[in-house]
Amino acid sequence: MPEHGHLNDVLVILLAAILCVALFQRLRITPVLGYLTAGIVIGPYAAGLIHDPEGTELLAEFGVIFLLFTIGLDLPLRRLIEMRHLIFGLGLAQVGLTSVAIAGVAMASGLSVETALILGGALALSSTATVLQLLIERRELADRHGRLSVAVLLFQDLAVVPLLALLPILAGGSTNIVGALGLAAVKAAIAIGLILLIGRLFLRPVYRVIAETRNPEIFAATNLLIVLATGYATAQAGMSMALGAFLAGLLLADTEYRHQIEADIQPFRGLFLGLFFITVGMSIDLGRIIDNLFPLLAMAVALLAGKAAILYALLRAFKQGHRMAARVALIAGAGRRVRLRHPGPRAAARRGERTGRAVAARRGRDLDGDHAGVRLGGPALVRRTATSSRHRRAAGRGHRRPGPPRAGRRVRPGRLDGL
């Protein structure tokens, strides 16, 4: 019935997502392709099962917003400051050189200067959601190549500001390019500065008051409010909402509440991010792609190869090794997940350490020792520290000190008598 059109759309999207993602995971293929396939199948260019494809776009954007928020939670401000030469050096060089190269090819193909510049700036950017999702799936976000990819993607989000400022100028609305770019830069700087200042002054006291209520629902609602409010603020300044959410996560990364916040946001991030990829799939016209298959394939391969080659050369100029440069270029430049060699024992040990840290984080403990994790269990707020846990375990054993091994008794490696 017409009055249940939106409910029908939701049911169709959920069913298609479950079936396609389950099938692709069974085939050991990334779930991102499963979501895209689901969107293509139910979209207006295939089965046409969705009555209002545009109605899901805002909800789909929430997936990217929550994704960037969780990335900010895992990236404290001090680490971001250490990466500033990568963000504003490598990122700026990648966007600038790639934009110029694509614009040059476009002008050589007969396009006007204005159209070529817009096309170059747009195609120089990569999909933040796709690249970060691939890194998260393989638990490589904290690795060296993961951090380099994040640095490039962060500057690409910042580059949206001057690109949006250039659109009306290139369309003929104005001729003062320097003034428009300067105004956009000032607005962006003011917005980012205000968010950082307000966040440093008020976020921790606000969360302390909310935590004292011992109400998990209010705590989760506060998280959603902070994410969406900062995203709205950056959107009003001409930047992406995802960048504002990243700044909010960055401010909360050094607080004792970040593990609980990440646990509260996780379900929303996964659900809305899947919806984002489904809406992308719904916008794909398979009929038009098939009609122009070979030209599109040639242009796509040339674009990805060119972006990867430029990023590889820049990484080598920034004194990165061949393997590291190739890996980051293929991930951040071409948006592909790649394994250049079989992992050895050291790589397996590092991956095991990352897994252990992830498990400990979910349990609300910080392995760096900076602060204790805060968890909301039922109606009560529980503060757990490694010291108190160790004391409880010692009390359960009677707090008996281990003595020296008795004569004639063989002690297994890694064990002491009495433990």
C-alpha positions as a printed NumPy array, in Angstrom:
array([[  0.   ,   0.   ,   0.   ],
       [  1.254,   3.553,  -0.677],
       [  1.296,   4.566,   2.977],
       [  3.783,   1.798,   3.712],
       [  6.177,   2.684,   0.884],
       [  9.071,   3.637,   3.167],
       [  8.635,   0.487,   5.238],
       [  8.704,  -1.588,   2.071],
       [ 11.956,   0.106,   1.039],
       [ 13.537,  -0.635,   4.408],
       [ 12.525,  -4.298,   4.274],
       [ 13.836,  -4.689,   0.729],
       [ 17.163,  -3.029,   1.595],
       [ 17.679,  -5.154,   4.697],
       [ 16.808,  -8.408,   2.916],
       [ 19.042,  -7.652,  -0.065],
       [ 21.927,  -6.632,   2.203],
       [ 21.688,  -9.792,   4.296],
       [ 21.562, -12.128,   1.291],
       [ 24.293, -10.441,  -0.754],
       [ 26.733,  -9.832,   2.093],
       [ 26.296, -13.367,   3.419],
       [ 26.962, -14.754,  -0.063],
       [ 30.038, -12.611,  -0.641],
       [ 31.493, -13.451,   2.759],
       [ 30.919, -17.115,   1.99 ],
       [ 32.983, -16.59 ,  -1.158],
       [ 35.648, -14.72 ,   0.9  ],
       [ 34.977, -11.43 ,  -0.913],
       [ 34.866,  -8.085,   0.864],
       [ 31.351,  -7.157,   2.11 ],
       [ 31.688,  -3.78 ,   0.36 ],
       [ 31.085,  -5.514,  -2.987],
       [ 28.135,  -7.317,  -1.419],
       [ 26.499,  -4.039,  -0.439],
       [ 27.176,  -2.555,  -3.874],
       [ 25.671,  -5.615,  -5.563],
       [ 22.597,  -5.404,  -3.343],
       [ 22.137,  -1.769,  -4.332],
       [ 22.51 ,  -2.546,  -8.034],
       [ 19.957,  -5.374,  -7.88 ],
       [ 17.229,  -3.447,  -6.036],
       [ 18.008,  -0.054,  -7.61 ],
       [ 15.943,   1.824, -10.188],
       [ 18.128,   0.621, -13.092],
       [ 17.564,  -3.098, -12.336],
       [ 14.622,  -4.552, -10.402],
       [ 13.303,  -1.133,  -9.349],
       [ 12.195,  -2.332,  -5.91 ],
       [ 12.955,   0.968,  -4.153],
       [ 10.305,   3.667,  -4.459],
       [ 12.372,   6.569,  -3.077],
       [ 16.138,   6.08 ,  -3.607],
       [ 16.858,   9.723,  -2.717],
       [ 15.266,   9.276,   0.705],
       [ 18.086,   7.008,   1.858],
       [ 20.947,   9.335,   0.937],
       [ 20.962,  11.327,   4.19 ],
       [ 20.921,   8.175,   6.301],
       [ 23.676,   6.727,   4.121],
       [ 25.856,   9.763,   4.799],
       [ 25.641,   8.959,   8.505],
       [ 27.702,   5.833,   7.817],
       [ 30.674,   7.875,   6.601],
       [ 30.184,  10.323,   9.498],
       [ 30.331,   7.583,  12.14 ],
       [ 33.247,   5.923,  10.349],
       [ 35.354,   9.113,  10.504],
       [ 34.301,   9.596,  14.129],
       [ 35.674,   6.201,  15.138],
       [ 38.869,   6.904,  13.183],
       [ 39.265,  10.086,  15.224],
       [ 38.741,   8.103,  18.438],
       [ 41.734,   5.937,  17.539],
       [ 43.932,   8.924,  16.607],
       [ 44.818,  11.158,  19.589],
       [ 45.618,  14.8  ,  18.922],
       [ 49.31 ,  14.363,  19.739],
       [ 49.618,  11.675,  17.06 ],
       [ 47.834,  13.872,  14.533],
       [ 50.313,  16.661,  15.252],
       [ 53.137,  14.21 ,  14.596],
       [ 51.531,  13.42 ,  11.207],
       [ 51.17 ,  17.056,  10.136],
       [ 53.997,  16.848,   7.576],
       [ 52.286,  13.861,   5.978],
       [ 48.821,  15.431,   5.967],
       [ 49.801,  18.886,   4.697],
       [ 52.855,  17.745,   2.752],
       [ 52.058,  14.396,   1.168],
       [ 48.303,  15.051,   1.044],
       [ 48.67 ,  18.492,  -0.532],
       [ 51.151,  17.21 ,  -3.122],
       [ 48.902,  14.267,  -4.022],
       [ 45.766,  16.37 ,  -4.515],
       [ 47.605,  19.141,  -6.376],
       [ 49.64 ,  16.994,  -8.79 ],
       [ 46.802,  14.564,  -9.481],
       [ 44.353,  17.407, -10.161],
       [ 46.773,  19.09 , -12.574],
       [ 47.511,  15.818, -14.377],
       [ 43.841,  14.916, -14.84 ],
       [ 42.954,  18.467, -15.878],
       [ 45.75 ,  18.408, -18.461],
       [ 44.454,  15.164, -19.962],
       [ 40.91 ,  16.554, -19.98 ],
       [ 41.973,  19.745, -21.783],
       [ 43.926,  17.677, -24.308],
       [ 40.707,  15.75 , -24.947],
       [ 38.895,  18.951, -25.91 ],
       [ 37.222,  20.021, -22.658],
       [ 37.214,  23.654, -21.57 ],
       [ 39.61 ,  24.893, -18.899],
       [ 36.816,  25.356, -16.33 ],
       [ 35.378,  21.869, -16.87 ],
       [ 38.846,  20.304, -16.847],
       [ 39.736,  21.934, -13.522],
       [ 36.501,  20.779, -11.877],
       [ 36.952,  17.276, -13.268],
       [ 40.583,  17.127, -12.129],
       [ 39.776,  18.266,  -8.604],
       [ 36.912,  15.799,  -8.25 ],
       [ 38.733,  12.763,  -9.649],
       [ 41.86 ,  13.467,  -7.599],
       [ 39.897,  12.487,  -4.478],
       [ 39.392,   8.9  ,  -3.353],
       [ 36.511,   7.285,  -1.51 ],
       [ 37.282,   7.69 ,   2.181],
       [ 34.603,   5.19 ,   3.183],
       [ 35.845,   2.467,   0.817],
       [ 39.546,   2.777,   1.673],
       [ 39.025,   2.971,   5.431],
       [ 36.58 ,   0.063,   5.379],
       [ 39.163,  -2.103,   3.605],
       [ 41.807,  -1.162,   6.172],
       [ 39.442,  -1.876,   9.068],
       [ 38.469,  -5.279,   7.643],
       [ 42.121,  -6.321,   7.59 ],
       [ 42.949,  -4.623,  10.911],
       [ 45.667,  -2.577,   9.256],
       [ 44.51 ,   0.896,  10.207],
       [ 47.186,   1.252,  12.908],
       [ 49.998,  -0.018,  10.646],
       [ 52.422,   2.305,   8.902],
       [ 50.692,   2.027,   5.516],
       [ 47.331,   2.525,   7.22 ],
       [ 48.452,   5.783,   8.817],
       [ 49.905,   7.035,   5.542],
       [ 46.598,   6.289,   3.817],
       [ 44.672,   8.111,   6.557],
       [ 46.95 ,  11.157,   6.171],
       [ 46.22 ,  11.353,   2.432],
       [ 42.476,  10.87 ,   2.941],
       [ 42.283,  13.532,   5.665],
       [ 43.766,  16.178,   3.419],
       [ 41.39 ,  15.129,   0.643],
       [ 38.504,  15.884,   3.006],
       [ 40.033,  19.306,   3.673],
       [ 40.499,  19.875,  -0.072],
       [ 36.73 ,  19.815,  -0.528],
       [ 36.594,  23.36 ,   0.908],
       [ 38.541,  25.136,  -1.888],
       [ 36.907,  22.918,  -4.517],
       [ 33.441,  24.017,  -3.423],
       [ 34.623,  27.63 ,  -3.369],
       [ 35.925,  27.325,  -6.934],
       [ 32.689,  25.919,  -8.382],
       [ 30.752,  29.213,  -8.643],
       [ 33.884,  31.019,  -9.854],
       [ 34.536,  28.548, -12.65 ],
       [ 30.84 ,  28.614, -13.524],
       [ 31.129,  32.345, -14.207],
       [ 29.661,  33.713, -11.002],
       [ 32.805,  35.573,  -9.946],
       [ 36.319,  36.395, -11.077],
       [ 37.996,  36.984,  -7.707],
       [ 39.573,  33.547,  -7.269],
       [ 42.083,  34.584,  -4.594],
       [ 39.423,  36.329,  -2.513],
       [ 37.029,  33.367,  -2.692],
       [ 39.737,  30.873,  -1.736],
       [ 40.907,  33.119,   1.103],
       [ 37.364,  33.476,   2.445],
       [ 36.852,  29.705,   2.297],
       [ 40.147,  29.11 ,   4.113],
       [ 39.267,  31.628,   6.841],
       [ 35.831,  30.076,   7.371],
       [ 37.342,  26.601,   7.59 ],
       [ 40.059,  27.72 ,  10.019],
       [ 37.54 ,  29.507,  12.265],
       [ 35.195,  26.515,  12.312],
       [ 37.97 ,  24.025,  13.095],
       [ 39.463,  26.331,  15.737],
       [ 36.119,  26.846,  17.483],
       [ 35.371,  23.113,  17.479],
       [ 38.771,  22.294,  18.97 ],
       [ 38.549,  25.082,  21.566],
       [ 35.002,  24.3  ,  22.696],
       [ 35.734,  20.588,  22.714],
       [ 38.857,  20.939,  24.856],
       [ 37.044,  23.161,  27.353],
       [ 33.626,  21.526,  27.677],
       [ 33.6  ,  17.938,  26.38 ],
       [ 35.271,  16.256,  29.348],
       [ 33.116,  18.06 ,  31.996],
       [ 29.969,  17.311,  30.014],
       [ 30.808,  13.62 ,  29.755],
       [ 31.683,  13.532,  33.457],
       [ 28.218,  14.844,  34.328],
       [ 26.536,  12.438,  31.896],
       [ 28.517,   9.497,  33.296],
       [ 27.397,  10.375,  36.83 ],
       [ 23.775,   9.817,  35.777],
       [ 24.66 ,   6.123,  35.246],
       [ 22.209,   5.963,  32.365],
       [ 23.492,   4.173,  29.22 ],
       [ 20.719,   5.624,  27.058],
       [ 21.613,   9.232,  27.915],
       [ 25.296,   8.441,  27.351],
       [ 24.577,   7.024,  23.889],
       [ 22.308,   9.958,  23.023],
       [ 25.088,  12.36 ,  24.038],
       [ 27.478,  10.588,  21.677],
       [ 25.064,  10.951,  18.769],
       [ 24.472,  14.62 ,  19.604],
       [ 28.209,  15.406,  19.686],
       [ 28.855,  13.638,  16.371],
       [ 25.972,  15.222,  14.488],
       [ 26.466,  18.694,  16.017],
       [ 30.126,  18.907,  15.009],
       [ 29.27 ,  17.528,  11.568],
       [ 26.587,  20.194,  11.175],
       [ 29.033,  22.918,  12.24 ],
       [ 31.62 ,  21.956,   9.616],
       [ 28.912,  21.599,   6.971],
       [ 27.809,  25.17 ,   7.68 ],
       [ 31.429,  26.277,   7.142],
       [ 31.531,  24.636,   3.708],
       [ 33.313,  21.429,   4.767],
       [ 32.08 ,  17.867,   4.936],
       [ 30.109,  16.576,   7.918],
       [ 32.526,  13.651,   8.093],
       [ 35.416,  16.024,   8.829],
       [ 33.506,  17.511,  11.759],
       [ 32.804,  14.034,  13.124],
       [ 36.516,  13.234,  12.815],
       [ 37.377,  16.324,  14.873],
       [ 34.879,  15.253,  17.545],
       [ 36.484,  11.816,  17.741],
       [ 39.906,  13.425,  17.884],
       [ 38.898,  15.455,  20.946],
       [ 37.457,  12.414,  22.732],
       [ 40.42 ,  10.156,  21.95 ],
       [ 42.346,  11.282,  25.049],
       [ 39.437,  10.858,  27.467],
       [ 38.684,   7.872,  29.68 ],
       [ 35.33 ,   7.441,  27.944],
       [ 36.545,   6.64 ,  24.427],
       [ 36.151,   2.854,  24.651],
       [ 32.537,   3.119,  25.801],
       [ 31.843,   5.763,  23.141],
       [ 33.297,   3.531,  20.444],
       [ 31.165,   0.609,  21.635],
       [ 28.026,   2.771,  21.484],
       [ 28.766,   4.103,  17.976],
       [ 29.831,   0.763,  16.469],
       [ 26.319,  -0.574,  15.63 ],
       [ 25.279,   2.707,  13.992],
       [ 28.512,   2.886,  11.987],
       [ 28.173,  -0.606,  10.553],
       [ 24.489,  -0.245,   9.698],
       [ 24.686,   3.191,   8.072],
       [ 27.957,   2.466,   6.299],
       [ 26.364,  -0.566,   4.679],
       [ 23.442,   1.655,   3.674],
       [ 25.93 ,   4.103,   2.141],
       [ 27.372,   1.439,  -0.147],
       [ 23.872,   0.254,  -1.054],
       [ 22.864,   3.768,  -2.146],
       [ 26.033,   3.954,  -4.244],
       [ 25.034,   0.692,  -5.896],
       [ 21.523,   2.005,  -6.568],
       [ 22.995,   4.903,  -8.553],
       [ 24.879,   2.576, -10.946],
       [ 23.235,   2.201, -14.36 ],
       [ 24.365,  -1.213, -15.594],
       [ 22.731,  -0.721, -18.985],
       [ 24.725,   2.405, -19.739],
       [ 27.905,   0.777, -18.452],
       [ 27.431,  -2.224, -20.73 ],
       [ 26.785,   0.029, -23.726],
       [ 30.076,   1.856, -23.092],
       [ 31.965,  -0.982, -21.447],
       [ 35.357,  -0.799, -23.157],
       [ 35.775,   3.016, -23.075],
       [ 34.756,   3.068, -19.415],
       [ 37.137,   0.244, -18.531],
       [ 39.989,   1.969, -20.343],
       [ 39.336,   5.278, -18.588],
       [ 38.942,   3.612, -15.178],
       [ 42.188,   1.651, -15.536],
       [ 44.061,   4.737, -16.769],
       [ 42.679,   6.866, -13.914],
       [ 43.512,   4.367, -11.179],
       [ 46.948,   3.607, -12.617],
       [ 47.76 ,   7.295, -12.984],
       [ 46.682,   8.169,  -9.441],
       [ 48.606,   5.215,  -8.013],
       [ 51.737,   6.142, -10.001],
       [ 51.656,   9.768,  -8.807],
       [ 51.149,   8.75 ,  -5.187],
       [ 53.916,   6.132,  -5.455],
       [ 56.367,   8.744,  -6.761],
       [ 55.424,  11.154,  -3.974],
       [ 55.838,   8.488,  -1.301],
       [ 59.292,   7.66 ,  -2.638],
       [ 60.103,  11.378,  -2.492],
       [ 58.988,  11.325,   1.159],
       [ 61.598,   8.599,   1.792],
       [ 59.244,   5.637,   1.962],
       [ 60.465,   2.219,   0.839],
       [ 59.415,   0.574,  -2.409],
       [ 57.025,  -1.929,  -0.815],
       [ 55.461,   0.624,   1.496],
       [ 55.036,   3.165,  -1.324],
       [ 53.486,   0.57 ,  -3.641],
       [ 51.1  ,  -0.642,  -0.96 ],
       [ 49.862,   2.81 ,   0.03 ],
       [ 49.582,   3.864,  -3.63 ],
       [ 47.381,   0.886,  -4.435],
       [ 45.215,   1.364,  -1.34 ],
       [ 44.798,   5.143,  -1.145],
       [ 45.339,   5.916,  -4.825],
       [ 43.522,   3.085,  -6.55 ],
       [ 41.281,   2.001,  -3.668],
       [ 42.383,  -1.625,  -3.912],
       [ 43.323,  -3.991,  -1.162],
       [ 46.579,  -5.736,  -1.847],
       [ 49.054,  -8.099,  -0.248],
       [ 52.549,  -7.817,  -1.673],
       [ 54.046, -10.76 ,   0.169],
       [ 53.107, -13.612,   2.451],
       [ 53.324, -12.533,   6.11 ],
       [ 56.185, -14.002,   8.042],
       [ 56.384, -14.806,  11.762],
       [ 57.006, -11.167,  12.733],
       [ 53.988,  -9.963,  10.767],
       [ 51.855, -12.685,  12.357],
       [ 53.09 , -11.63 ,  15.799],
       [ 52.24 ,  -7.994,  15.087],
       [ 48.774,  -8.955,  13.906],
       [ 48.27 , -11.031,  17.046],
       [ 49.308,  -8.05 ,  19.159],
       [ 46.827,  -5.812,  17.318],
       [ 44.07 ,  -8.366,  17.882],
       [ 44.897,  -8.502,  21.585],
       [ 44.747,  -4.731,  21.818],
       [ 41.398,  -4.677,  20.044],
       [ 39.972,  -7.271,  22.454],
       [ 41.289,  -5.353,  25.44 ],
       [ 39.801,  -2.148,  24.066],
       [ 36.397,  -3.768,  23.748],
       [ 36.676,  -4.833,  27.374],
       [ 37.272,  -1.23 ,  28.362],
       [ 40.99 ,  -1.322,  29.172],
       [ 43.643,   0.903,  27.678],
       [ 46.9  ,  -0.974,  27.076],
       [ 48.882,   2.258,  26.866],
       [ 48.223,   2.894,  30.539],
       [ 47.196,   6.517,  30.029],
       [ 43.796,   6.057,  31.61 ],
       [ 41.266,   3.456,  32.562],
       [ 38.406,   2.591,  30.308],
       [ 34.91 ,   3.518,  31.449],
       [ 32.043,   1.195,  30.709],
       [ 28.348,   1.476,  31.311],
       [ 27.057,  -1.933,  32.36 ],
       [ 23.29 ,  -1.896,  32.794],
       [ 22.341,   1.037,  35.001],
       [ 25.698,   1.238,  36.758],
       [ 28.898,   2.942,  35.714],
       [ 31.889,   0.663,  36.284],
       [ 35.468,   1.941,  36.272],
       [ 37.977,  -0.827,  35.671],
       [ 41.722,  -0.493,  35.964],
       [ 44.463,  -3.027,  35.447],
       [ 45.628,  -2.551,  39.043],
       [ 42.26 ,  -3.279,  40.623],
       [ 41.789,  -6.325,  38.415],
       [ 45.191,  -7.64 ,  39.431],
       [ 44.362,  -7.108,  43.099],
       [ 41.083,  -8.996,  42.742],
       [ 42.827, -11.915,  41.079],
       [ 45.475, -11.941,  43.801],
       [ 42.798, -11.887,  46.511],
       [ 41.057, -14.85 ,  44.894],
       [ 44.244, -16.898,  45.168],
       [ 44.802, -15.928,  48.789],
       [ 47.487, -13.42 ,  47.787],
       [ 50.225, -16.035,  48.169],
       [ 53.684, -15.055,  46.92 ],
       [ 55.319, -17.629,  44.706],
       [ 58.341, -19.241,  46.282],
       [ 61.437, -20.67 ,  44.612],
       [ 61.068, -23.986,  42.782],
       [ 61.623, -26.997,  44.994],
       [ 64.64 , -29.158,  44.382],
       [ 64.149, -31.913,  41.857],
       [ 61.035, -30.37 ,  40.397],
       [ 61.101, -29.291,  36.782],
       [ 59.521, -25.929,  36.1  ],
       [ 57.923, -25.467,  32.693],
       [ 58.929, -22.343,  30.741],
       [ 56.755, -19.373,  31.546],
       [ 55.501, -20.794,  34.872],
       [ 56.544, -20.326,  38.476],
       [ 55.703, -22.499,  41.405],
       [ 52.487, -21.391,  42.997],
       [ 51.043, -19.709,  39.882]])
